[in-house]
Amino acid sequence: MREPSGIIFGAGPVGFRLLGVLAIRFVLLSIAVKKAAANGRR
């Protein structure tokens, strides 16, 4: 019963924390781009 997520957790708290930071930055970046696009259209 091995899941792909097992590799991430197996990397340790450091690797998991790094992935979390990258995910948060990607979300914030996407939101900023959407806001900029909305302001540009108006």
Summary of the structure (lengths in Angstrom):
residues: 42
radius of gyration: 16.0
end to end distance: 51.5
largest distance: 51.5
contacts: 73
relative contact order: 0.09
helix: 86%
strand: 0%
